[in-house]
Amino acid sequence: PNLNYLNLVLGFNKDPDQAESYLPTPWTTKGNKDHSKWLYVPGGNRTVASFNGNDVYQSDRNAGLSWSAPYIAGLAALVYQVNKDIAPDDISKLMLDTATQMPFGKVVNPRALVSKARQMAD
């Protein structure tokens, strides 16, 4: 399926369940690209094991697109769980159709996505 996507980062001390809490990563806002038909998904704000020791962790605020790809794959898996007959291209369209519109673009809305996929299965 063809899906253009960009990363979001969670604002400091913001609610991760609210679309308003997220901002595009700084590198996505550079240039004059029209991102109105792209899907923004969480990608930053990850805590991972560090190379500095077995019990040392680091937090990375910004991320590349490779950090958002597993998120999208996970959402697709959830859609397939509730609607086994849906086509891959329909999942991409559904992600865009159920997204929350923000001033900078469309932010993925997992609850609306799974709910709509479930309705389509009935």
All heavy atoms as an XYZ file, in Angstrom:
947
protein
N       0.827     -1.194      0.000
C       0.000      0.000      0.000
C       0.871      1.258      0.000
O       1.926      1.285      0.594
C      -0.815     -0.096      1.269
C      -0.299     -1.249      2.031
C       0.639     -1.999      1.164
N       0.406      2.260     -0.665
C       1.129      3.510     -0.741
C       0.629      4.447      0.344
O      -0.536      4.829      0.346
C       0.930      4.140     -2.118
C       1.783      5.359     -2.313
O       2.752      5.567     -1.592
N       1.430      6.159     -3.288
N       1.504      4.800      1.263
C       1.153      5.708      2.348
C       2.346      6.600      2.614
O       3.422      6.123      2.969
C       0.775      4.927      3.609
C       0.398      5.768      4.824
C      -0.904      6.531      4.564
C       0.247      4.889      6.054
N       2.164      7.891      2.420
C       3.207      8.847      2.753
C       3.018      9.256      4.208
O       1.922      9.657      4.601
C       3.105     10.076      1.848
C       3.401      9.731      0.405
O       4.350      9.019      0.124
N       2.574     10.217     -0.499
N       4.084      9.156      4.984
C       3.972      9.480      6.398
C       5.186     10.250      6.887
O       6.258     10.207      6.290
C       3.755      8.216      7.234
C       4.877      7.211      7.154
C       5.896      7.222      8.094
C       4.913      6.255      6.155
C       6.936      6.292      8.030
C       5.929      5.329      6.079
C       6.936      5.352      7.022
O       7.953      4.444      6.961
N       4.953     10.982      7.968
C       5.984     11.788      8.605
C       5.913     11.589     10.116
O       4.902     11.130     10.643
C       5.785     13.267      8.260
C       5.963     13.623      6.787
C       5.407     15.015      6.506
C       7.420     13.537      6.395
N       6.969     11.963     10.796
C       7.072     11.740     12.240
C       6.502     12.880     13.070
O       6.550     14.041     12.670
C       8.527     11.590     12.643
C       9.132     10.304     12.199
O       8.593      9.608     11.360
N      10.270      9.967     12.755
N       6.057     12.490     14.244
C       5.642     13.426     15.278
C       6.482     13.192     16.525
O       6.969     12.084     16.755
C       4.180     13.187     15.671
C       3.112     13.487     14.650
C       1.770     12.965     15.143
C       3.030     14.975     14.391
N       6.601     14.232     17.332
C       7.181     14.087     18.665
C       6.161     14.599     19.669
O       5.380     15.511     19.378
C       8.523     14.835     18.829
C       9.592     14.217     17.956
C       8.378     16.307     18.549
N       6.170     14.010     20.824
C       5.270     14.410     21.901
C       5.845     15.640     22.586
O       7.027     15.677     22.938
C       5.129     13.261     22.905
C       4.203     13.469     24.086
C       2.764     13.654     23.606
C       4.294     12.283     25.035
N       5.019     16.658     22.773
C       5.455     17.852     23.494
C       5.764     17.523     24.945
O       5.225     16.562     25.510
N       6.615     18.313     25.561
C       6.995     18.078     26.954
C       5.783     18.205     27.868
O       4.994     19.134     27.753
C       8.081     19.065     27.386
C       9.407     18.813     26.725
C       9.907     19.697     25.805
C      10.137     17.678     27.040
C      11.124     19.462     25.185
C      11.353     17.425     26.430
C      11.844     18.320     25.499
N       5.632     17.227     28.764
C       4.547     17.201     29.753
C       3.164     17.235     29.107
O       2.238     17.822     29.652
C       4.687     18.350     30.755
C       5.953     18.241     31.557
O       6.333     17.156     31.999
N       6.637     19.357     31.745
N       3.026     16.610     27.952
C       1.748     16.580     27.249
C       1.125     15.197     27.326
O       1.802     14.193     27.535
C       1.939     16.970     25.780
C       2.480     18.368     25.575
C       1.457     19.406     25.951
C       1.969     20.796     25.649
N       0.981     21.816     25.838
N      -0.183     15.133     27.134
C      -0.944     13.886     27.183
C      -0.749     13.112     25.878
O      -1.152     13.590     24.815
C      -2.416     14.211     27.390
C      -3.301     12.987     27.502
O      -2.813     11.845     27.293
O      -4.496     13.163     27.805
N      -0.167     11.909     25.932
C       0.082     11.151     24.707
C      -1.184     10.666     24.008
O      -1.127     10.229     22.860
C       0.943      9.976     25.174
C       0.650      9.843     26.621
C       0.315     11.220     27.125
N      -2.336     10.746     24.670
C      -3.588     10.307     24.063
C      -4.308     11.423     23.302
O      -5.393     11.207     22.771
C      -4.520      9.726     25.124
C      -4.012      8.408     25.682
O      -3.317      7.682     24.936
O      -4.288      8.109     26.846
N      -3.723     12.612     23.261
C      -4.350     13.745     22.592
C      -3.526     14.177     21.377
O      -2.329     14.430     21.498
C      -4.487     14.931     23.556
C      -5.310     14.639     24.788
C      -6.731     14.267     24.441
O      -7.367     14.890     23.584
N      -7.254     13.252     25.094
N      -4.167     14.283     20.220
C      -3.468     14.688     18.992
C      -2.811     16.055     19.152
O      -1.736     16.304     18.598
C      -4.443     14.708     17.819
N      -3.422     16.923     19.931
C      -2.899     18.273     20.138
C      -1.560     18.273     20.865
O      -0.862     19.286     20.885
C      -3.898     19.126     20.924
C      -5.222     19.315     20.229
C      -6.176     18.124     20.406
O      -5.956     17.274     21.293
O      -7.134     18.039     19.628
N      -1.200     17.156     21.482
C       0.039     17.063     22.248
C       1.267     16.842     21.371
O       2.388     16.910     21.850
C      -0.055     15.917     23.263
O      -1.088     16.158     24.187
N       1.054     16.558     20.108
C       2.151     16.198     19.214
C       2.493     17.330     18.251
O       1.634     18.112     17.866
C       1.787     14.950     18.412
C       1.704     13.718     19.266
C       0.521     13.354     19.881
C       2.819     12.918     19.472
C       0.449     12.221     20.672
C       2.763     11.786     20.258
C       1.570     11.445     20.859
O       1.504     10.337     21.639
N       3.757     17.353     17.863
C       4.258     18.317     16.887
C       5.072     17.582     15.839
O       5.695     16.560     16.144
C       5.146     19.351     17.580
C       4.503     20.180     18.682
C       5.567     20.950     19.442
C       3.472     21.129     18.073
N       5.104     18.098     14.619
C       5.971     17.472     13.610
C       7.430     17.568     14.053
O       7.826     18.535     14.705
C       5.738     18.318     12.356
C       4.465     19.042     12.594
C       4.354     19.229     14.075
N       8.219     16.579     13.704
C       9.642     16.653     14.016
C      10.235     17.836     13.251
O       9.754     18.189     12.178
C      10.377     15.358     13.631
O      10.103     15.067     12.266
C       9.958     14.201     14.505
N      11.275     18.454     13.799
C      11.835     19.649     13.151
C      12.242     19.430     11.694
O      12.044     20.304     10.858
C      13.053     19.979     14.013
C      12.724     19.418     15.352
C      11.922     18.174     15.077
N      12.761     18.260     11.358
C      13.214     18.046      9.985
C      12.060     17.915      8.993
O      12.240     18.099      7.806
C      14.167     16.861      9.885
C      13.578     15.548     10.288
C      13.645     14.965     11.521
C      12.854     14.640      9.470
N      12.987     13.767     11.520
C      12.494     13.538     10.267
C      12.459     14.653      8.139
C      11.767     12.461      9.775
C      11.725     13.577      7.656
C      11.399     12.499      8.480
N      10.836     17.605      9.459
C       9.705     17.496      8.525
C       9.158     18.850      8.132
O       8.434     18.959      7.148
C       8.559     16.649      9.112
O       8.047     17.293     10.277
C       9.002     15.250      9.441
N       9.443     19.877      8.908
C       8.889     21.197      8.624
C       9.818     22.045      7.765
O       9.468     23.156      7.395
C       8.574     21.941      9.931
O       9.761     22.009     10.729
C       7.482     21.221     10.709
N      10.986     21.529      7.430
C      11.923     22.284      6.594
C      11.512     22.183      5.128
O      11.004     21.167      4.683
C      13.343     21.757      6.771
C      13.899     22.042      8.146
C      15.309     21.535      8.273
C      15.823     21.832      9.663
N      17.142     21.297      9.907
N      11.736     23.232      4.383
C      11.409     23.216      2.963
C       9.988     23.665      2.703
O       9.244     24.029      3.605
N       9.593     23.609      1.463
C       8.268     24.070      1.049
C       7.362     22.924      0.644
O       6.507     23.071     -0.212
C       8.409     25.057     -0.126
C       9.159     26.298      0.279
O       9.086     26.705      1.431
N       9.886     26.888     -0.639
N       7.520     21.775      1.233
C       6.724     20.615      0.851
C       5.286     20.757      1.340
O       5.028     21.246      2.430
C       7.328     19.341      1.446
C       8.712     19.049      0.921
C       9.285     17.836      1.597
C      10.708     17.606      1.143
N      11.365     16.550      1.879
N       4.357     20.295      0.513
C       2.950     20.251      0.896
C       2.687     18.899      1.534
O       2.707     17.870      0.861
C       2.061     20.442     -0.336
C       0.583     20.314      0.000
O       0.219     20.385      1.198
O      -0.200     20.137     -0.939
N       2.459     18.878      2.824
C       2.237     17.638      3.555
C       0.762     17.418      3.874
O       0.426     16.621      4.737
C       3.049     17.634      4.853
C       4.524     17.633      4.604
N       5.393     18.328      5.399
C       5.274     17.043      3.659
C       6.625     18.158      4.957
N       6.578     17.392      3.904
N      -0.130     18.091      3.171
C      -1.558     18.002      3.486
C      -2.145     16.616      3.247
O      -3.156     16.265      3.842
C      -2.345     19.040      2.680
O      -2.201     18.794      1.290
N      -1.515     15.804      2.399
C      -2.039     14.463      2.123
C      -1.170     13.378      2.759
O      -1.275     12.217      2.398
C      -2.152     14.255      0.613
C      -3.177     15.175      0.002
C      -3.336     14.953     -1.459
C      -4.402     15.914     -1.948
N      -4.395     16.130     -3.346
N      -0.336     13.790      3.680
C       0.539     12.846      4.373
C      -0.060     12.541      5.741
O      -0.828     13.320      6.291
C       1.921     13.443      4.531
C       2.660     13.615      3.243
C       2.229     14.246      2.111
C       3.974     13.160      2.960
N       3.190     14.214      1.146
C       4.286     13.557      1.645
C       4.925     12.473      3.693
C       5.504     13.276      1.056
C       6.146     12.207      3.101
C       6.418     12.593      1.794
N       0.318     11.410      6.294
C      -0.142     11.010      7.610
C       0.988     11.199      8.611
O       2.103     10.722      8.402
C      -0.575      9.539      7.594
C      -1.179      9.006      8.888
C      -2.521      9.681      9.160
C      -1.359      7.499      8.800
N       0.715     11.905      9.675
C       1.691     12.084     10.748
C       1.474     11.003     11.799
O       0.343     10.771     12.234
C       1.536     13.462     11.392
C       2.098     14.583     10.555
C       1.344     15.208      9.577
C       3.404     15.019     10.757
C       1.867     16.236      8.812
C       3.936     16.050     10.003
C       3.164     16.652      9.038
O       3.685     17.670      8.282
N       2.554     10.349     12.189
C       2.481      9.284     13.201
C       3.586      9.475     14.228
O       4.648     10.026     13.923
C       2.592      7.878     12.562
C       1.427      7.606     11.644
C       3.881      7.714     11.819
N       3.353      9.023     15.475
C       4.399      9.141     16.491
C       5.653      8.390     16.072
O       5.582      7.297     15.526
C       3.766      8.490     17.727
C       2.297      8.598     17.499
C       2.121      8.468     16.018
N       6.777      8.992     16.311
C       8.037      8.350     15.969
C       9.130      8.675     16.955
O      10.031      7.887     17.180
N       9.076      9.829     17.562
C      10.097     10.236     18.515
C       9.737      9.845     19.940
O       8.789      9.098     20.171
N      10.485     10.375     20.867
C      10.247     10.140     22.295
C      10.371      8.672     22.672
O       9.501      8.118     23.328
C       8.875     10.674     22.717
C       8.696     12.127     22.403
O       8.206     12.455     21.336
N       9.114     12.993     23.276
N      11.443      8.066     22.263
C      11.671      6.658     22.585
C      12.759      6.545     23.637
O      13.765      7.233     23.586
C      12.131      5.894     21.347
C      11.160      5.914     20.212
C      10.313      4.684     20.220
N       9.339      4.752     19.168
C       9.168      3.825     18.259
N       9.901      2.756     18.261
N       8.236      3.953     17.354
N      12.560      5.656     24.581
C      13.599      5.321     25.540
C      14.119      3.948     25.164
O      13.344      3.007     25.006
C      13.050      5.326     26.978
O      12.549      6.645     27.255
C      14.117      4.967     27.980
N      15.414      3.865     24.985
C      16.038      2.630     24.512
C      17.256      2.306     25.367
O      17.786      3.169     26.071
C      16.453      2.749     23.029
C      15.241      2.941     22.127
C      17.431      3.887     22.831
N      17.681      1.057     25.284
C      18.894      0.647     25.985
C      20.088      1.397     25.409
O      20.166      1.647     24.209
C      19.092     -0.853     25.846
N      21.008      1.750     26.277
C      22.198      2.483     25.854
C      23.390      1.545     25.725
O      23.442      0.487     26.362
C      22.521      3.565     26.888
O      23.766      4.169     26.615
N      24.357      1.938     24.927
C      25.595      1.177     24.804
C      26.519      1.423     25.993
O      27.572      0.810     26.098
C      26.304      1.523     23.488
C      26.719      2.967     23.395
C      27.947      3.374     23.883
C      25.877      3.905     22.825
C      28.333      4.705     23.807
C      26.256      5.228     22.744
C      27.485      5.629     23.239
N      26.123      2.289     26.917
C      26.968      2.647     28.061
C      26.865      1.694     29.245
O      27.491      1.928     30.262
C      26.650      4.070     28.518
C      27.091      5.101     27.516
O      28.156      4.980     26.930
N      26.265      6.102     27.283
N      26.058      0.652     29.153
C      25.957     -0.306     30.253
C      24.647     -1.062     30.221
O      23.692     -0.670     29.537
N      24.595     -2.161     30.990
C      23.405     -3.021     31.012
C      22.185     -2.357     31.627
O      21.059     -2.724     31.318
C      23.706     -4.313     31.762
C      24.678     -5.187     31.010
O      24.827     -5.058     29.800
N      25.343     -6.087     31.721
N      22.395     -1.410     32.515
C      21.262     -0.769     33.181
C      21.194      0.729     32.869
O      20.685      1.512     33.653
C      21.329     -1.007     34.686
C      22.610     -0.465     35.303
O      23.523     -0.063     34.554
O      22.690     -0.433     36.544
N      21.705      1.107     31.708
C      21.713      2.506     31.295
C      20.785      2.662     30.090
O      20.828      1.870     29.152
C      23.147      2.965     30.923
C      23.142      4.425     30.492
C      24.091      2.752     32.095
N      19.959      3.697     30.147
C      19.004      3.957     29.076
C      19.182      5.378     28.572
O      19.700      6.236     29.273
C      17.563      3.749     29.572
C      17.326      2.341     30.015
C      17.550      1.962     31.338
C      16.905      1.386     29.109
C      17.351      0.648     31.738
C      16.700      0.079     29.508
C      16.929     -0.283     30.815
O      16.731     -1.564     31.203
N      18.725      5.604     27.366
C      18.759      6.955     26.809
C      17.418      7.254     26.184
O      16.719      6.360     25.725
C      19.875      7.094     25.785
C      19.657      6.287     24.520
C      20.848      6.331     23.595
O      21.992      6.236     24.045
N      20.588      6.487     22.308
N      17.071      8.514     26.179
C      15.820      8.945     25.574
C      16.144      9.758     24.334
O      16.961     10.679     24.382
C      15.022      9.784     26.571
O      13.818     10.207     25.993
N      15.534      9.381     23.230
C      15.735     10.082     21.971
C      14.451     10.809     21.603
O      13.409     10.186     21.411
C      16.114      9.102     20.860
C      17.458      8.453     21.104
O      18.372      9.157     21.568
O      17.591      7.250     20.829
N      14.522     12.116     21.513
C      13.336     12.921     21.218
C      12.959     12.845     19.738
O      11.821     12.633     19.393
C      13.584     14.374     21.625
C      12.400     15.266     21.339
C      12.380     16.457     22.256
N      11.423     17.446     21.836
C      10.110     17.332     21.968
N       9.602     16.249     22.492
N       9.306     18.279     21.581
N      13.897     13.064     18.861
C      13.619     13.052     17.426
C      14.008     11.714     16.829
O      14.869     11.021     17.346
C      14.365     14.181     16.725
C      13.841     15.535     17.139
O      12.641     15.738     17.250
N      14.734     16.473     17.392
N      13.363     11.381     15.739
C      13.587     10.070     15.133
C      13.468     10.167     13.621
O      12.927     11.132     13.087
C      12.564      9.077     15.662
N      13.939      9.135     12.962
C      13.773      9.022     11.526
C      12.493      8.263     11.199
O      11.800      7.761     12.088
N      12.201      8.179      9.933
C      10.974      7.501      9.510
C      10.960      6.025      9.880
O       9.890      5.440     10.033
C      10.782      7.670      8.005
C      10.457      9.087      7.546
C      10.373      9.142      6.031
C       9.166      9.574      8.174
N      12.132      5.430     10.029
C      12.166      4.013     10.378
C      11.541      3.750     11.747
O      11.139      2.630     12.037
C      13.604      3.487     10.355
O      14.378      4.117     11.362
N      11.443      4.757     12.572
C      10.805      4.581     13.879
C       9.287      4.618     13.774
O       8.577      4.110     14.636
C      11.291      5.637     14.854
C      12.680      5.400     15.367
C      13.654      4.651     14.770
C      13.239      5.900     16.560
N      14.788      4.674     15.521
C      14.570      5.441     16.636
C      12.764      6.713     17.575
C      15.414      5.746     17.680
C      13.618      7.027     18.615
C      14.915      6.543     18.667
N       8.767      5.212     12.739
C       7.314      5.271     12.548
C       6.784      4.071     11.773
O       5.614      3.723     11.899
C       6.927      6.558     11.818
O       7.206      7.671     12.620
N       7.619      3.449     10.966
C       7.171      2.303     10.159
C       6.617      1.169     11.022
O       5.549      0.622     10.706
C       8.303      1.815      9.262
N       7.277      0.777     12.126
C       6.698     -0.285     12.961
C       5.365      0.111     13.589
O       4.484     -0.731     13.786
C       7.754     -0.515     14.044
C       9.010      0.043     13.498
C       8.612      1.158     12.582
N       5.201      1.391     13.870
C       3.945      1.882     14.421
C       2.814      1.666     13.407
O       1.738      1.173     13.740
C       4.087      3.369     14.766
C       2.904      3.955     15.486
C       2.854      3.972     16.868
C       1.831      4.514     14.788
C       1.773      4.526     17.542
C       0.754      5.062     15.444
C       0.731      5.068     16.826
O      -0.342      5.604     17.482
N       3.079      2.021     12.156
C       2.090      1.843     11.089
C       1.788      0.360     10.876
O       0.639     -0.031     10.710
C       2.582      2.506      9.791
C       2.604      4.020      9.980
C       1.707      2.121      8.605
C       3.294      4.772      8.869
N       2.817     -0.471     10.902
C       2.615     -1.918     10.744
C       1.753     -2.472     11.875
O       0.885     -3.319     11.643
C       3.958     -2.630     10.701
N       1.975     -1.986     13.082
C       1.165     -2.419     14.223
C      -0.288     -2.018     14.063
O      -1.202     -2.799     14.373
N      -0.520     -0.805     13.563
C      -1.901     -0.378     13.322
C      -2.569     -1.234     12.258
O      -3.732     -1.608     12.388
C      -1.938      1.094     12.900
C      -1.602      2.119     13.968
C      -1.610      3.523     13.371
C      -2.568      2.031     15.132
N      -1.821     -1.559     11.203
C      -2.374     -2.424     10.159
C      -2.740     -3.789     10.730
O      -3.780     -4.356     10.386
C      -1.380     -2.570      9.010
N      -1.908     -4.311     11.622
C      -2.208     -5.607     12.254
C      -3.487     -5.532     13.084
O      -4.297     -6.465     13.074
C      -1.031     -6.046     13.124
N      -3.679     -4.423     13.786
C      -4.915     -4.254     14.562
C      -6.138     -4.215     13.648
O      -7.182     -4.794     13.961
C      -4.847     -2.975     15.395
C      -3.875     -2.976     16.561
C      -3.793     -1.584     17.183
C      -4.270     -4.007     17.600
N      -6.003     -3.541     12.518
C      -7.114     -3.476     11.559
C      -7.437     -4.870     11.044
O      -8.608     -5.264     10.962
C      -6.779     -2.508     10.400
C      -7.790     -2.644      9.269
C      -6.740     -1.075     10.907
N      -6.412     -5.649     10.707
C      -6.636     -7.020     10.222
C      -7.287     -7.900     11.284
O      -8.036     -8.820     10.966
C      -5.333     -7.664      9.757
C      -4.956     -7.315      8.341
C      -3.746     -6.709      8.063
C      -5.805     -7.587      7.269
C      -3.388     -6.378      6.762
C      -5.461     -7.264      5.974
C      -4.255     -6.669      5.727
O      -3.909     -6.347      4.444
N      -7.013     -7.646     12.547
C      -7.637     -8.437     13.613
C      -9.146     -8.243     13.664
O      -9.874     -9.163     13.998
C      -7.028     -8.097     14.966
C      -5.666     -8.703     15.177
C      -5.121     -8.407     16.555
O      -5.397     -7.365     17.153
N      -4.342     -9.331     17.077
N      -9.611     -7.042     13.329
C     -11.053     -6.783     13.400
C     -11.741     -6.900     12.053
O     -12.972     -6.955     11.987
C     -11.369     -5.405     14.036
C     -10.837     -5.346     15.455
C     -10.841     -4.265     13.204
N     -10.955     -6.934     10.963
C     -11.534     -7.032      9.627
C     -10.554     -7.778      8.719
O      -9.719     -7.172      8.061
C     -11.836     -5.633      9.073
C     -12.564     -5.674      7.757
O     -12.592     -6.695      7.070
N     -13.159     -4.552      7.394
N     -10.687     -9.091      8.693
C      -9.748     -9.929      7.947
C      -9.896     -9.810      6.430
O      -9.041    -10.262      5.688
C      -9.914    -11.380      8.375
C      -9.472    -11.608      9.803
C      -9.651    -13.053     10.193
C      -9.032    -13.361     11.483
N      -9.576    -13.069     12.693
N     -10.978     -9.204      5.964
C     -11.231     -9.107      4.530
C     -10.780     -7.779      3.914
O     -10.919     -7.592      2.708
C     -12.724     -9.300      4.247
C     -13.188    -10.690      4.644
O     -12.410    -11.647      4.469
O     -14.315    -10.803      5.154
N     -10.239     -6.903      4.700
C      -9.861     -5.582      4.192
C      -8.587     -5.669      3.341
O      -7.663     -6.412      3.657
C      -9.702     -4.572      5.347
C      -9.659     -3.155      4.816
C      -8.495     -4.901      6.201
C      -9.871     -2.098      5.876
N      -8.563     -4.923      2.257
C      -7.405     -4.902      1.359
C      -6.343     -3.942      1.902
O      -6.676     -2.940      2.541
C      -7.835     -4.456     -0.030
N      -5.064     -4.231      1.652
C      -3.992     -3.348      2.147
C      -4.158     -1.883      1.726
O      -3.945     -0.987      2.543
C      -2.732     -3.961      1.543
C      -3.056     -5.402      1.376
C      -4.517     -5.423      1.004
N      -4.529     -1.643      0.482
C      -4.720     -0.254      0.052
C      -5.856      0.425      0.806
O      -5.839      1.638      1.017
C      -4.974     -0.176     -1.451
C      -3.711     -0.417     -2.261
O      -2.602     -0.216     -1.710
O      -3.822     -0.806     -3.440
N      -6.855     -0.361      1.195
C      -7.965      0.195      1.963
C      -7.530      0.590      3.369
O      -8.079      1.526      3.952
C      -9.136     -0.791      2.033
C      -9.813     -0.969      0.682
O      -9.678     -0.073     -0.186
O     -10.458     -2.018      0.488
N      -6.549     -0.110      3.911
C      -6.039      0.252      5.240
C      -5.363      1.619      5.182
O      -5.587      2.475      6.045
C      -5.065     -0.816      5.781
C      -5.813     -2.113      6.043
C      -4.390     -0.328      7.066
C      -4.925     -3.262      6.475
N      -4.550      1.847      4.160
C      -3.893      3.144      4.005
C      -4.922      4.266      3.893
O      -4.801      5.309      4.537
C      -3.003      3.152      2.768
O      -2.000      2.192      2.876
N      -5.927      4.047      3.064
C      -6.977      5.052      2.889
C      -7.725      5.272      4.196
O      -8.016      6.410      4.569
C      -7.939      4.606      1.792
C      -9.024      5.625      1.486
C      -9.922      5.140      0.374
C     -11.044      6.074      0.032
N     -11.591      6.917      1.047
N      -8.007      4.206      4.911
C      -8.712      4.300      6.184
C      -7.899      5.073      7.217
O      -8.447      5.853      8.002
C      -9.021      2.891      6.696
C     -10.148      2.719      7.681
C     -11.447      3.273      7.138
C     -10.307      1.248      8.025
N      -6.585      4.878      7.221
C      -5.720      5.629      8.151
C      -5.848      7.124      7.899
O      -5.920      7.910      8.848
C      -4.264      5.186      8.010
C      -3.974      3.857      8.633
S      -2.209      3.477      8.494
C      -2.192      1.813      9.176
N      -5.882      7.513      6.630
C      -6.022      8.935      6.290
C      -7.434      9.445      6.566
O      -7.612     10.552      7.074
C      -5.655      9.161      4.825
C      -4.173      9.061      4.506
C      -3.954      8.944      3.004
C      -3.420     10.254      5.070
N      -8.438      8.639      6.248
C      -9.831      9.064      6.422
C     -10.223      9.235      7.889
O     -11.096     10.038      8.197
C     -10.784      8.076      5.758
C     -10.712      8.100      4.245
O     -10.107      9.040      3.687
O     -11.252      7.162      3.618
N      -9.615      8.469      8.772
C      -9.976      8.533     10.193
C      -9.012      9.393     11.004
O      -9.165      9.513     12.227
C     -10.024      7.117     10.806
O      -8.745      6.492     10.655
C     -11.122      6.271     10.162
N      -8.025      9.990     10.360
C      -7.035     10.808     11.061
C      -7.664     12.086     11.615
O      -8.686     12.569     11.117
C      -5.887     11.157     10.115
N      -7.037     12.636     12.630
C      -7.455     13.900     13.225
C      -6.762     15.040     12.489
O      -5.533     15.056     12.394
C      -7.081     13.942     14.723
O      -7.726     12.853     15.391
C      -7.489     15.256     15.361
N      -7.532     15.969     11.971
C      -6.958     17.102     11.233
C      -6.377     18.109     12.217
O      -7.060     18.568     13.115
C      -8.014     17.770     10.356
C      -7.475     18.877      9.494
C      -6.475     18.381      8.458
O      -6.743     17.431      7.738
N      -5.326     19.031      8.400
N      -5.120     18.428     12.021
C      -4.427     19.439     12.819
C      -3.966     20.548     11.867
O      -3.956     20.346     10.649
C      -3.228     18.802     13.524
C      -3.606     17.699     14.512
S      -4.644     18.281     15.858
C      -3.505     19.346     16.714
N      -3.560     21.697     12.376
C      -3.117     22.778     11.488
C      -1.987     22.371     10.541
O      -1.921     22.847      9.414
C      -2.655     23.869     12.457
C      -3.419     23.614     13.706
C      -3.584     22.123     13.770
N      -1.128     21.476     10.966
C       0.015     21.070     10.146
C      -0.268     19.847      9.286
O       0.532     19.488      8.426
C       1.247     20.810     11.018
C       1.013     19.814     12.117
C       1.082     18.457     11.867
C       0.722     20.240     13.395
C       0.860     17.533     12.868
C       0.501     19.334     14.418
C       0.571     17.975     14.153
N      -1.383     19.143      9.497
C      -1.707     17.961      8.711
C      -2.557     16.965      9.487
O      -3.089     17.276     10.548
N      -2.650     15.758      8.950
C      -3.479     14.710      9.542
C      -2.655     13.843     10.489
O      -1.624     13.298     10.105
C      -4.077     13.828      8.448
C      -5.053     14.558      7.560
C      -5.632     13.633      6.514
C      -6.716     14.355      5.729
N      -7.439     13.445      4.870
N      -3.169     13.677     11.712
C      -2.518     12.857     12.728
C      -3.291     11.558     12.863
O      -4.519     11.566     13.016
C      -2.462     13.585     14.093
C      -1.911     12.675     15.181
C      -1.628     14.854     13.976
N      -2.594     10.448     12.800
C      -3.235      9.142     12.893
C      -4.089      9.058     14.167
O      -3.721      9.591     15.216
C      -2.179      8.005     12.848
C      -1.322      7.977     14.094
C      -2.840      6.660     12.615
N      -5.243      8.425     14.054
C      -6.167      8.270     15.177
C      -6.460      6.778     15.323
O      -7.398      6.259     14.706
C      -7.444      9.066     14.916
C      -8.389      9.036     16.077
O      -8.417      8.091     16.853
N      -9.185     10.084     16.203
N      -5.665      6.055     16.124
C      -5.828      4.599     16.226
C      -7.223      4.154     16.650
O      -7.752      3.174     16.109
C      -4.784      4.200     17.266
C      -3.753      5.270     17.193
C      -4.516      6.533     16.893
N      -7.839      4.839     17.592
C      -9.178      4.434     18.045
C     -10.198      4.544     16.914
O     -11.001      3.635     16.697
C      -9.611      5.282     19.238
C      -8.920      4.905     20.513
C      -9.532      5.621     21.705
N      -8.846      5.227     22.913
C      -8.098      6.030     23.648
N      -7.942      7.290     23.306
N      -7.509      5.587     24.735
N     -10.186      5.654     16.205
C     -11.122      5.839     15.096
C     -10.839      4.842     13.981
O     -11.772      4.315     13.363
C     -11.040      7.271     14.573
N      -9.563      4.565     13.741
C      -9.176      3.615     12.695
C      -9.727      2.223     12.970
O     -10.391      1.623     12.119
C      -7.646      3.563     12.592
C      -7.058      2.495     11.680
C      -7.411      2.770     10.234
C      -5.551      2.418     11.877
N      -9.491      1.708     14.148
C      -9.944      0.357     14.487
C     -11.470      0.308     14.553
O     -12.083     -0.657     14.094
C      -9.289     -0.121     15.802
C      -9.886     -1.435     16.269
C      -7.779     -0.254     15.614
N     -12.078      1.343     15.087
C     -13.538      1.391     15.160
C     -14.169      1.348     13.762
O     -15.117      0.595     13.528
C     -13.970      2.651     15.898
O     -15.365      2.761     15.922
N     -13.635      2.136     12.844
C     -14.167      2.161     11.474
C     -13.932      0.823     10.768
O     -14.815      0.326     10.062
C     -13.515      3.298     10.685
C     -14.047      3.456      9.301
C     -15.480      3.937      9.307
C     -15.934      4.232      7.891
N     -17.325      4.603      7.831
N     -12.764      0.221     10.976
C     -12.485     -1.095     10.371
C     -13.468     -2.143     10.898
O     -13.933     -2.999     10.148
C     -11.052     -1.504     10.668
N     -13.779     -2.062     12.183
C     -14.743     -2.993     12.784
C     -16.121     -2.786     12.173
O     -16.824     -3.748     11.861
C     -14.775     -2.809     14.300
C     -15.682     -3.800     15.010
C     -15.625     -3.666     16.511
N     -14.373     -4.209     17.005
C     -13.503     -3.549     17.791
N     -13.753     -2.313     18.160
N     -12.402     -4.124     18.187
N     -16.538     -1.531     12.002
C     -17.837     -1.237     11.385
C     -17.907     -1.778      9.968
O     -18.950     -2.294      9.551
C     -18.082      0.271     11.357
C     -18.371      0.897     12.679
C     -18.450      2.420     12.567
O     -18.348      2.995     11.483
N     -18.652      3.075     13.706
N     -16.821     -1.663      9.233
C     -16.789     -2.150      7.849
C     -16.898     -3.671      7.782
O     -17.377     -4.212      6.786
C     -15.495     -1.699      7.168
C     -15.415     -0.204      6.948
S     -13.771      0.343      6.410
C     -13.601     -0.527      4.866
N     -16.481     -4.360      8.833
C     -16.535     -5.822      8.858
C     -17.939     -6.328      9.128
O     -18.281     -7.451      8.771
C     -15.568     -6.357      9.905
N     -18.750     -5.514      9.780
C     -20.122     -5.947     10.145
C     -21.059     -5.929      8.962
O     -20.949     -5.324      7.991
C     -20.688     -5.056     11.263
C     -19.904     -5.243     12.545
O     -19.287     -6.309     12.722
O     -19.928     -4.308     13.383
